[in-house]
Amino acid sequence: MEKRATLNIAGTKINPASSQLLVSTGIPALDEKLGGGVPVGGIVLIEEDAQGSYAKVMMKYFLAEGIVNKHSSYIASLECDPQEDLFHSLPAQTNTDVEDVNNPMGNNKMSIAFRYQHLPTRDKQIKSSFGHYYDLSKCISKDLTATADVKFLKEVVNVDEDPYNELLMDIRSRIFDGDNVLLTGNLATKNVLRLGLHQLGTPLWGGSVANLKKFLYYLRALLRKSFSVAMITIPTHLSEELKAAFDERLVYISDIALGLQAFAGTKLERNKSLADYNGFFHFIKIAAINTLVSKHPGSVEFTFKLRKKKFSIETLHLPPDLGDDESNKKEAPQLGCGSSTKHLLEF
Amino acid sequence: MLPTYLKNKPPPKCVLIQDSVKVKGNNFLKHIINNHKKFNGVVKQLYLEFEYNRSLNDDGLLKNVEKHDFIQECENQRTADDQIKEILSLINQESCIVIIDSMAHMIINFGKDKTYSLVHKLKQSNKVVQVVSILHMDMFNENDGIFKYFNHLSTLSMKLSPMFMSEWPRVNYTYKKVAGKIIEENEQFSFVNGELVTKAIEKLDPKTLVQTAPAVIPEALTTFKISLNESDKKLRDNFTLPYLPKDETVKQEGGGLIHYEFDDIDDWDEEDPDDDLDI
């Protein structure tokens, strides 16, 4: 415990229940559902939506949170340019939540359900001093990116052999270069290393799923030795093999596994009751470190939506059925004691 | 809406035309090349030719073109890596559009991972204005995962299917906008004087469909006589079915009588164990 007392890294906090060091994902609402944040030394897996765009937004939040807290970063992607498409387009920090959701319902005065007048129309967001808020419409300031300690992996040399091996060696050298992210050494100089690994498992990574599993095992061992935390997105829709591997093995290797299921391009897109949302958000696995059970996120079904400035995760609330569909109205069964037709038992 | 998306500026970076023997995608290819000629002037073309495409060669659409002839390469027996290197070296000079005809042959030659990686590199390159490729769907199985790979890579993917209850064939396309929005539509298309024309698929009203449907003539469906003519009908009307009440007034003549003739050696049993034969 004495060691912990001297450890003071910006953007981290200790979960008092499990005495586990946590970092923020950059989305305070998500941190709260995960039990405070992401445990340091852990792997967060994200099962990508069909187009990968929402997973990329989550990755940006995660990396932006690191840059703002002056954490070290490592970004790898073969599908896009990690420097241009990820690092330089990170969202800018704002002091307050960009869409303040705690506003009660405008000026519409309720005459019957007046007790609900002052309730917020959406989920109450947790005010957190831990994570920061970001504005997706603005890019991170150049001063921050210029001073950031960040390294990239844009391409691998030997695609025919095992590209994951090259990535692993690169990460290994990043961790062991100096001792500021290792668990041993002077705790006062420690920092967190955030790894953002974008779209692993695509054909550009050699297409071998076995290699990906091996890589994740090694990576987990490496992360446990250091103050590092990794966020990995995997486009499982690309092949059946990758999807099977994700469900069978990769989720078990990870500490936190999240799934994004976008409505775009599917039948759910035209579903009126889901029109407010962009997709389902699945909590596939939540870490239970130093505890017997993981935290329950609070509900069963979650959705996400991406607005101009903000990506938010909310509990799925179906809108009231106002019966604007004529056919539904006619077929609705008559309930209760009275009936529309004359009946002997009417009272 | 599809012609508008094809004319968008900047043009969709990676266009994938999935065709089959029934509906060929050649006209789409020509239309896209023509668009470049009309709106962007003559752009350098890098034409990766895996099969000889007569219509494209004869129409004189290929101008300012750098051809990479894979039919020739097959004879030279160069490795896939060498060929990929050469293709990548060709795009480094001036901006160009890359035409892959067809990607199916490329996948068979190079393997799907190498093809994916090559198309991805072409797509990422600043020098490449657009990558247009034709993928013959007949040549692969749905389970190969090839369509998923290349749909993931493409920004505008079109799937052509033959006409169905309409005069024009259909196209199902997915367009990924730069901002992240995805548009998926089904339209029917035709080429009028080389120009692409599309219109929405009209949903037929089931009521009118039933009214306009040709009446089914049962006689035409059978090999035997199923209907009745006038004399048949008369006979039917006059026939009294056995279970109907009979007219009691009709006098019954005679009655049934069994004349039993003995055989030469008849097996006559004189016993009547049941006492019912009246012997």
Interface residues (C-beta under 8 A of the other chain):
Chain A: Q51 S53 E79 C80 D81 V159 T202 P203 L204 G206 G207 P235 H237 L238 S239 E240 A264 G265 L306
Chain B: K112 D113 Y116 S117 H120 Q124 N143 G145 K148 Y149 H152 T174 K176 G180 K181 I182 E184
